Amino acid sequence: MTRLVVGVLASSVIASLSCTEAGHSVIQPSSPLSPEAASPRLVVKVDGQRNATAIQSVSEVTLDASATPGDKLKFEIQFGDGQSVTTPLATHVYRTEGTFVATLTVTDAAGRQASASEQIVIRSLKGSWFNAGINTQARRIESHRITITQQDGIELRGAYSFLGERDQPLTGQLGPNRHIKLIADGGTLFEGELPTDFPASTIRLTSTSPRTNANGQVLEFKPVPEEPPGTAPRARLNVRSGVDGSNFTSGPLLWIGWESTFDSSESTGEGLAYFIDFGDGDFAQEALARHVLTQFPSNLIGQGQARAVVVDRFGRVDAATQNYRVGGLAPDYSWAGWWSGFENPVEHRFENRRLRFLTQEGSRVTGTYTHPEGWDSPFTGKLTGGNMIALTLNDGTIELTGTLSLVRRGYEKFPDWFLLKVRGGSADGNELVFQYYDPF
């Protein structure tokens, strides 16, 4: 859509007179003028602004010739649409879009005349605007598109599009002070004021629809610059574990507390904006994002779904999803754990130890450590990045630090084994292998 402007229509200027104001020109008078004759001055404002865009059927275009010097002057202002006034100051509302030439004619007491003209561009509201972003109230990625196809006076008609839903008929109305109100059949309502440089800049509209969980939220709608060429965007999403990068037929296995990669950079389209929903309530606005799952997704324990949404510069949108499984250190049943059998060269005996994880919140874990003598001690620990872990008994007597193997066996969603170095206790200074076991 073309930027709305109030321009100047050049006219012939006699050599003895010069423009008295930038953007205004003096027309050849009907009779010779003395040096004291009036020099027309015409100032145009739209809705009180010098450089605002004039909107069909709603903008008040003010033409002011009161600064023209001289006594006993007569004024005539022709608006260019067949209407005119004989006052030095007039406000006019243009009912149709188009380009109009407003002309000021000044007549002095001797009957001599001079004229000045302004070109005024009136725009309708027909066009398309879109918004894409993260709805922080609803905790989801959203895309809105408003298309106005018809303007009849202050009445508007068109279509409203919402990501994942069918288009809905749209009606609206223009009001004083460039106010706009739009209602979709589904109940979505937007209100706001058109910017002075409409349609070049964004339109800020407040949503007052409980249906979209965005009641009171202000959304910025960007203008669609032109009719979209070529094909619509295509979203793609690749999710992989930040530890081993393995993908499986049932989807990638992501680990609570470890960094994973969410990659939509292979999406296609022109001037794309990227949005990623990790599936655990957090989001990113980039093509490739790294994220640490901090909890099991609320929709289904042990499973999640990531979503990528791409929007091109024309407001066209596409989405892709990727299901994944979630792995953690706390089993769903209390008897499972990790067991270590160790031939202690110092104590000259074979020792059994066991780790059992009871809770995990993000990277922090709690559990119990079974000593070779058979009694348990509680521990706390933390995943420290990569596949590293550090555990400390609550009494401070033993620390275990090392790595986890994240080899997946069948449908198990736990680490296969730990390689931990022990500080304290009878195995001080040794590395122990704790293997996953399930006695049943």
Buried (B, 14 or more C-beta within 10 A) or exposed (E): BEEBBBEBBEBEEEEEBEBBEEBBBBBEBEEEBEEEBBBBBBBBBBBEEEEBBBBBBBBBBBBBBEEBEBEEBBBBBBBBBEEBBEEBEBEBBBEEBEEBBBBBBBBBEEEBBBBBBBBBBBBBBBBBBBBBBBBEEEEBBBBBBBBBEEBEEBEBBBBBBBBEEEBBEBBBBBEEEBBBBBBBEBEBBBBBBBBBBBBBBBBBBBBBBEEBBBEEBEBBBBBBBEEBEEEBBEBBBBBBBBBBEEBEEEBBBBBBBBBBBBBBEBBBBBEBBBBBBBBBEBBBEEBBBEBBBBBBBEEEEEBBBBBBBBBBBBBBBBBBBBEBBBBBBBBEEEEBBBBBEBEEEEEEEEBEBBBBBBEBEEBEBBBBBBBBEEEEBEBBBBBEEEBEBBBBBEEEEBBBBBBBBBEBEEEBBBBBBBEBBBBBBBBEEBEBBBBBEEEE
